[in-house]
């Protein structure tokens, strides 16, 4: 059930193959062995307006948020973070900030309809 959301500063698309990066992040999740492949969802969105510290919009970024149902071991989450960050590093040379965040979703309140 993982949902990967990649947000990036709009100028990143001039220096990074965004579809290729998203594909590699998606493949990282498929290869980790923790998820049913049919449940893995990945998407990306450009950020058109952002400010970072005193440099305003001069800094570029790629931020990956991975939402998982609760119950994963801390070691599994760390390994996922490391794998995703490694993919970001491979693609994101010259990008000021590369970050990964894993969020847990409460199993008791998460609802889903699949056809």
MARPALO-536760 format. One record per residue (C-alpha): x, y, z; residue in three letters. Coordinates in Angstrom, 1 decimal. Layout:
px = X | py = Y | pz = Z | residu = ALA
...
END
This chain:
px = 0.0 | py = 0.0 | pz = 0.0 | residu = UNK
px = 2.9 | py = 2.4 | pz = -0.1 | residu = UNK
px = 2.2 | py = 5.8 | pz = -1.7 | residu = UNK
px = 5.3 | py = 7.6 | pz = -2.9 | residu = UNK
px = 5.0 | py = 11.4 | pz = -3.5 | residu = UNK
px = 7.9 | py = 13.2 | pz = -5.0 | residu = UNK
px = 7.8 | py = 17.0 | pz = -4.8 | residu = UNK
px = 10.5 | py = 19.1 | pz = -6.5 | residu = UNK
px = 11.3 | py = 22.7 | pz = -7.2 | residu = UNK
px = 10.2 | py = 23.4 | pz = -10.8 | residu = UNK
px = 13.7 | py = 24.2 | pz = -12.1 | residu = UNK
px = 14.8 | py = 20.7 | pz = -11.2 | residu = UNK
px = 13.1 | py = 19.4 | pz = -14.3 | residu = UNK
px = 15.7 | py = 21.3 | pz = -16.4 | residu = UNK
px = 18.5 | py = 19.3 | pz = -14.8 | residu = UNK
px = 16.9 | py = 16.0 | pz = -13.9 | residu = UNK
px = 15.0 | py = 13.4 | pz = -15.9 | residu = UNK
px = 12.0 | py = 13.5 | pz = -13.6 | residu = UNK
px = 10.1 | py = 10.6 | pz = -15.2 | residu = UNK
px = 13.2 | py = 8.5 | pz = -15.1 | residu = UNK
px = 13.8 | py = 9.4 | pz = -11.4 | residu = UNK
px = 10.2 | py = 8.6 | pz = -10.5 | residu = UNK
px = 10.6 | py = 5.2 | pz = -12.3 | residu = UNK
px = 13.7 | py = 4.4 | pz = -10.4 | residu = UNK
px = 12.1 | py = 5.3 | pz = -7.1 | residu = UNK
px = 9.1 | py = 3.2 | pz = -8.0 | residu = UNK
px = 11.4 | py = 0.2 | pz = -8.9 | residu = UNK
px = 13.3 | py = 0.6 | pz = -5.6 | residu = UNK
px = 10.0 | py = 0.1 | pz = -3.8 | residu = UNK
px = 9.1 | py = -2.9 | pz = -6.0 | residu = UNK
px = 12.5 | py = -4.5 | pz = -5.4 | residu = UNK
px = 12.6 | py = -4.1 | pz = -1.6 | residu = UNK
px = 10.3 | py = -7.2 | pz = -1.1 | residu = UNK
px = 8.1 | py = -5.5 | pz = 1.5 | residu = UNK
px = 5.1 | py = -4.8 | pz = -0.7 | residu = UNK
px = 2.6 | py = -6.4 | pz = -3.0 | residu = UNK
px = 3.7 | py = -4.9 | pz = -6.4 | residu = UNK
px = 0.1 | py = -4.1 | pz = -7.4 | residu = UNK
px = -0.2 | py = -1.8 | pz = -4.3 | residu = UNK
px = 2.8 | py = 0.4 | pz = -5.0 | residu = UNK
px = 1.8 | py = 3.9 | pz = -6.2 | residu = UNK
px = 4.2 | py = 6.7 | pz = -7.1 | residu = UNK
px = 3.6 | py = 10.2 | pz = -8.4 | residu = UNK
px = 5.4 | py = 13.5 | pz = -8.7 | residu = UNK
px = 4.5 | py = 17.1 | pz = -8.6 | residu = UNK
px = 6.5 | py = 20.3 | pz = -9.4 | residu = UNK
px = 6.5 | py = 23.0 | pz = -6.8 | residu = UNK
px = 6.1 | py = 26.4 | pz = -8.6 | residu = UNK
px = 6.6 | py = 28.6 | pz = -5.6 | residu = UNK
px = 9.0 | py = 27.9 | pz = -2.6 | residu = UNK
px = 11.3 | py = 29.7 | pz = -0.2 | residu = UNK
px = 14.3 | py = 28.3 | pz = 1.6 | residu = UNK
px = 16.0 | py = 30.3 | pz = 4.3 | residu = UNK
px = 17.4 | py = 33.6 | pz = 3.3 | residu = UNK
px = 18.1 | py = 32.4 | pz = -0.3 | residu = UNK
px = 14.4 | py = 32.3 | pz = -1.1 | residu = UNK
px = 13.9 | py = 30.4 | pz = -4.3 | residu = UNK
px = 17.6 | py = 30.1 | pz = -5.3 | residu = UNK
px = 17.9 | py = 26.7 | pz = -3.6 | residu = UNK
px = 16.4 | py = 23.7 | pz = -5.5 | residu = UNK
px = 15.1 | py = 20.6 | pz = -3.8 | residu = UNK
px = 13.6 | py = 17.1 | pz = -4.3 | residu = UNK
px = 11.5 | py = 15.8 | pz = -1.4 | residu = UNK
px = 10.2 | py = 12.2 | pz = -1.3 | residu = UNK
px = 7.4 | py = 11.4 | pz = 1.1 | residu = UNK
px = 6.6 | py = 7.7 | pz = 1.5 | residu = UNK
px = 3.3 | py = 6.9 | pz = 3.3 | residu = UNK
px = 3.0 | py = 3.3 | pz = 4.7 | residu = UNK
px = 0.5 | py = 1.6 | pz = 6.8 | residu = UNK
px = 1.7 | py = 1.4 | pz = 10.4 | residu = UNK
px = 3.5 | py = -1.6 | pz = 11.7 | residu = UNK
px = 6.8 | py = -1.7 | pz = 9.9 | residu = UNK
px = 10.0 | py = -2.3 | pz = 11.9 | residu = UNK
px = 12.3 | py = 0.8 | pz = 12.3 | residu = UNK
px = 15.1 | py = -1.1 | pz = 10.5 | residu = UNK
px = 12.8 | py = -1.7 | pz = 7.5 | residu = UNK
px = 11.9 | py = 2.0 | pz = 7.3 | residu = UNK
px = 15.6 | py = 3.1 | pz = 7.6 | residu = UNK
px = 16.5 | py = 0.7 | pz = 4.8 | residu = UNK
px = 13.7 | py = 2.1 | pz = 2.6 | residu = UNK
px = 14.9 | py = 5.7 | pz = 3.4 | residu = UNK
px = 18.5 | py = 4.8 | pz = 2.5 | residu = UNK
px = 17.5 | py = 3.1 | pz = -0.8 | residu = UNK
px = 15.3 | py = 6.0 | pz = -1.9 | residu = UNK
px = 17.9 | py = 8.5 | pz = -0.9 | residu = UNK
px = 20.5 | py = 6.6 | pz = -2.9 | residu = UNK
px = 18.3 | py = 6.8 | pz = -6.0 | residu = UNK
px = 17.9 | py = 10.6 | pz = -5.4 | residu = UNK
px = 21.7 | py = 11.0 | pz = -5.1 | residu = UNK
px = 22.2 | py = 9.1 | pz = -8.4 | residu = UNK
px = 19.8 | py = 11.4 | pz = -10.3 | residu = UNK
px = 20.1 | py = 14.7 | pz = -8.3 | residu = UNK
px = 23.7 | py = 15.9 | pz = -8.7 | residu = UNK
px = 23.6 | py = 19.6 | pz = -8.3 | residu = UNK
px = 20.3 | py = 19.8 | pz = -6.5 | residu = UNK
px = 20.7 | py = 21.7 | pz = -3.2 | residu = UNK
px = 18.5 | py = 19.5 | pz = -1.0 | residu = UNK
px = 17.5 | py = 15.8 | pz = -1.3 | residu = UNK
px = 15.3 | py = 14.5 | pz = 1.4 | residu = UNK
px = 13.2 | py = 11.4 | pz = 2.2 | residu = UNK
px = 10.5 | py = 11.2 | pz = 4.8 | residu = UNK
px = 8.6 | py = 8.1 | pz = 5.8 | residu = UNK
px = 5.1 | py = 8.5 | pz = 7.3 | residu = UNK
px = 3.0 | py = 5.9 | pz = 8.9 | residu = UNK
px = -0.7 | py = 5.8 | pz = 8.3 | residu = UNK
px = -3.0 | py = 4.4 | pz = 10.9 | residu = UNK
px = -4.2 | py = 0.9 | pz = 9.8 | residu = UNK
px = -7.5 | py = 1.3 | pz = 11.7 | residu = UNK
px = -8.6 | py = 4.4 | pz = 9.9 | residu = UNK
px = -7.1 | py = 4.0 | pz = 6.4 | residu = UNK
px = -9.9 | py = 3.2 | pz = 3.9 | residu = UNK
px = -9.6 | py = 2.0 | pz = 0.4 | residu = UNK
px = -11.7 | py = 0.9 | pz = -2.6 | residu = UNK
px = -10.0 | py = -1.1 | pz = -5.3 | residu = UNK
px = -11.6 | py = -2.4 | pz = -8.5 | residu = UNK
END
